[in-house]
Amino acid sequence: MPREFSEDLYCHIVYLYTDGLSTVDIANTLHMSKGVVNKIKKRYNRWACVINPFKGVPGRRKLFSRRDMTILRGLVREKLQKAALERNEIVRAHYLATFGEHYTQNQLIFIDESAKDERSLSRLYGYSPRNTPVQKKVVFIRGKRYTILPALTMEEFIGIDIFEGSYDRKKFVDFVLNQVVPTMNPYYPGDNSVIVMDNARIHHDNELVALLEGLGCHVVFLPPYSPDFNPIETAFSTIKSWIRHNRDFMKACNDPVYALLVVCSQISPQMAKSYFEASIYV
């Protein structure tokens, strides 16, 4: 196998060559064969470099080229975000344009609901030997279902109701009037004076909207199929993740409502602000 020289030595060949030395003189000066000198001269004249630009990295054949590696470095693995096919981008764009003109993040209170049952404790990932499926016995029957109904500002939950079963229009109205209204600022454009909800049918209570607006606050409905505009959805993801990571606590607690209140108390002001940032309001 021919002897390999350093790149610096190859550069010296080029320096001497450009100074006008012959192949024999360069070979004698650098103590190498004329064949090596001629090879470097030819490479320099053709590619303007002393290292073969098409020569691969020594060792096993790589699965990815350098170009592939450059592309892959620009990619990251992220959780897939689902977008409903039914959403109307024109309606969403109009919402963003008009919302930004009239409201600020300090004025907003988001209200929505989520549910928890036995399956909320199930792990999503596990470990096993290679080529061995990961399995865990889980409950496929819902069991008791608990509903979390909170109101989120950019700083905290200002109201929260947790109860067994699903909620109805009366429970929703009672929550808004008994927990949200007493802690909010009913005088727009003050802080915490704008209630924002999605388009669930149960939220469209004309009497409640008229009452709230009569007190001086504003009620805004999100565009259809736009949970990404609702920061409380990110809060729910955090809550469900905390439940899965602390399933032993959840199972040991005899009072599910108390356990869920403990979970909701984990939402800090910094986290609440990050939810608003993720939903384009900051």
C-alpha positions in Angstrom: 0.0 0.0 0.0 1.5 3.4 -0.9 2.6 5.6 1.9 0.2 8.4 2.8 1.6 11.9 3.5 0.0 14.7 5.5 -2.1 17.4 3.9 0.6 20.0 5.0 3.2 18.1 3.0 1.0 18.0 0.0 0.6 21.8 0.3 4.4 22.2 0.3 4.5 20.4 -3.0 2.1 23.0 -4.4 4.1 25.9 -2.9 7.3 24.6 -4.6 5.5 23.8 -7.8 4.1 27.4 -8.0 7.6 28.7 -7.3 8.8 27.0 -10.5 10.6 24.0 -9.2 10.6 20.9 -11.3 9.2 17.5 -10.3 12.7 16.1 -9.7 13.7 19.1 -7.5 10.5 18.9 -5.5 10.9 15.1 -4.9 14.5 15.5 -3.8 13.7 18.5 -1.5 10.8 16.7 0.2 12.3 13.2 0.1 9.4 11.6 -1.8 8.8 9.9 -5.1 8.2 11.7 -8.3 5.0 9.8 -8.7 3.5 11.4 -5.5 4.6 14.8 -6.7 3.0 14.4 -10.1 -0.2 13.1 -8.5 -0.5 16.2 -6.3 0.3 18.5 -9.2 -2.3 16.9 -11.3 -4.9 17.1 -8.5 -4.1 20.7 -7.9 -4.4 21.7 -11.5 -7.7 19.9 -11.8 -9.5 20.5 -8.5 -7.5 23.4 -6.9 -7.0 21.3 -3.8 -4.5 18.7 -2.5 -7.0 16.2 -1.1 -9.2 14.2 -3.4 -12.7 15.8 -2.9 -14.4 12.5 -3.9 -12.5 10.3 -1.6 -14.7 8.8 1.1 -14.0 8.6 4.9 -11.7 5.6 5.6 -13.4 2.6 7.3 -16.8 0.9 6.8 -19.1 2.2 4.1 -21.3 4.8 5.7 -25.1 4.5 5.6 -25.4 8.3 5.1 -23.5 10.7 2.9 -22.2 14.0 4.2 -25.1 15.7 2.5 -27.5 13.3 4.2 -25.9 14.1 7.6 -26.3 17.8 6.9 -30.0 17.4 6.2 -30.5 15.2 9.3 -28.8 17.6 11.6 -31.5 20.1 10.7 -34.3 17.8 11.7 -35.6 17.1 15.2 -38.1 14.5 16.5 -41.3 16.2 17.7 -44.7 15.1 18.7 -47.1 15.0 15.8 -49.6 17.8 15.9 -53.0 16.9 14.5 -54.9 19.4 12.4 -58.6 18.9 11.5 -59.4 18.7 7.8 -62.6 20.7 8.5 -60.8 23.8 9.8 -61.1 26.9 7.7 -57.8 28.8 7.3 -59.5 32.0 6.2 -61.7 32.0 9.3 -58.6 31.3 11.4 -56.6 34.1 9.7 -59.5 36.6 10.3 -59.6 35.6 14.0 -55.9 36.2 14.4 -56.1 39.6 12.6 -59.1 40.9 14.5 -58.1 39.4 17.9 -54.7 41.1 17.9 -56.3 44.5 17.2 -58.7 44.3 20.2 -57.3 42.2 22.9 -54.0 41.7 24.8 -52.9 38.5 26.6 -53.4 40.0 30.1 -57.1 40.3 29.4 -57.8 36.7 28.4 -59.4 33.9 30.4 -59.7 30.5 28.6 -62.4 28.1 29.7 -62.6 24.4 28.6 -63.0 21.0 30.0 -61.2 17.7 30.0 -61.9 14.2 31.3 -59.9 11.6 33.2 -60.7 7.9 33.7 -58.7 4.7 34.5 -57.0 4.7 31.1 -55.4 8.1 31.8 -52.9 6.2 34.0 -51.6 4.0 31.3 -48.0 4.4 30.2 -47.4 5.2 26.5 -43.8 3.8 26.4 -41.8 1.0 27.9 -38.6 -1.0 27.6 -37.9 -4.5 26.5 -35.2 -6.6 24.8 -34.7 -6.0 21.1 -37.3 -7.6 18.9 -39.6 -8.3 21.9 -42.9 -6.5 22.1 -43.6 -4.2 25.1 -46.8 -5.2 26.8 -48.6 -4.2 29.9 -52.0 -5.2 31.2 -54.3 -2.2 31.3 -57.9 -1.4 31.9 -59.9 -1.2 28.7 -63.1 -0.2 30.4 -63.4 3.5 31.3 -64.6 3.0 34.9 -65.4 6.1 36.8 -65.0 9.3 34.7 -64.0 12.6 36.2 -64.3 16.0 34.4 -61.9 18.9 35.0 -63.4 22.3 34.2 -60.8 25.1 34.7 -60.4 28.8 33.8 -56.8 29.7 32.8 -55.2 33.1 32.7 -51.6 33.9 31.7 -50.7 33.5 35.4 -52.7 30.7 36.8 -56.0 28.8 37.1 -58.4 31.4 38.6 -61.2 28.8 39.0 -61.4 25.0 38.7 -64.2 22.5 39.2 -63.7 18.7 39.3 -66.6 16.3 39.6 -67.5 12.7 38.7 -69.2 12.2 35.4 -69.8 14.5 32.5 -70.8 18.1 32.8 -73.9 19.7 31.4 -75.1 23.2 30.6 -76.2 23.9 34.2 -72.9 22.8 35.7 -71.0 25.0 33.1 -73.1 28.1 33.9 -72.8 27.5 37.6 -69.0 27.3 37.3 -68.7 30.5 35.3 -71.0 32.5 37.6 -69.8 31.1 40.9 -66.0 30.7 40.3 -64.9 32.7 37.3 -67.0 35.9 37.5 -66.1 36.6 41.2 -62.4 36.4 40.5 -62.3 38.1 37.1 -62.4 41.8 36.2 -65.8 42.4 34.7 -64.8 45.7 33.2 -63.3 45.5 29.7 -60.5 46.5 28.8 -59.1 45.6 32.2 -57.0 42.5 32.9 -58.9 39.2 33.0 -62.0 40.8 31.4 -62.3 38.6 28.2 -63.6 35.0 28.4 -62.5 32.8 25.4 -64.1 29.5 24.7 -64.3 26.9 21.9 -67.4 26.2 19.9 -68.7 23.3 21.9 -72.5 23.5 21.8 -72.8 23.7 25.6 -70.7 26.9 25.6 -73.2 28.7 23.4 -75.6 29.8 26.1 -77.1 33.0 24.9 -78.4 34.0 28.3 -75.0 33.4 29.9 -73.2 35.4 27.1 -75.8 38.3 27.5 -75.3 38.3 31.3 -71.5 38.4 31.0 -71.5 41.2 28.5 -74.1 43.0 30.6 -71.5 42.9 33.5 -69.0 44.6 31.2 -66.8 41.8 30.0 -66.3 40.4 26.5 -67.0 36.8 25.3 -65.1 35.5 22.4 -65.4 32.1 20.6 -62.5 30.4 18.9 -62.6 29.5 15.3 -64.0 25.9 14.7 -61.5 23.1 14.9 -58.8 25.3 16.4 -57.5 23.8 19.7 -54.1 25.1 18.9 -55.4 28.6 19.6 -56.5 27.5 23.1 -53.6 27.4 25.6 -55.6 25.4 28.1 -55.2 22.4 25.8 -51.5 22.5 26.4 -52.2 22.7 30.1 -54.4 19.5 29.8 -51.5 17.8 28.1 -49.2 18.7 31.1 -51.8 17.4 33.5 -52.2 14.1 31.7 -48.4 13.7 31.5 -48.1 14.4 35.3 -50.8 11.8 36.0 -48.9 9.1 33.9 -45.6 9.9 35.6 -47.1 9.8 39.1 -49.6 6.9 38.6 -48.6 5.4 42.0 -49.7 8.5 43.8 -52.9 8.6 41.8 -53.7 5.0 42.5 -52.9 5.3 46.2 -55.1 8.4 46.7 -58.6 7.5 48.0 -60.1 10.8 46.9 -59.8 11.2 43.1 -61.0 14.8 43.2 -58.3 15.7 45.7 -55.7 13.9 43.6 -56.8 15.9 40.5 -56.7 19.1 42.4 -53.1 18.3 43.4 -52.3 17.7 39.7 -53.8 21.0 38.7 -51.8 22.8 41.4 -48.6 21.8 39.5 -49.3 24.5 36.8 -47.0 27.4 37.7 -47.2 31.0 36.4 -44.2 30.3 34.2 -45.9 27.2 32.7 -49.1 29.2 32.2 -47.2 31.9 30.3 -45.5 29.2 28.1 -48.9 27.9 27.2 -50.0 31.3 25.9 -46.7 31.6 24.0 -47.3 28.2 22.3 -50.8 29.4 21.3 -49.6 32.7 19.6 -50.9 35.0 22.3 -47.5 36.3 23.5 
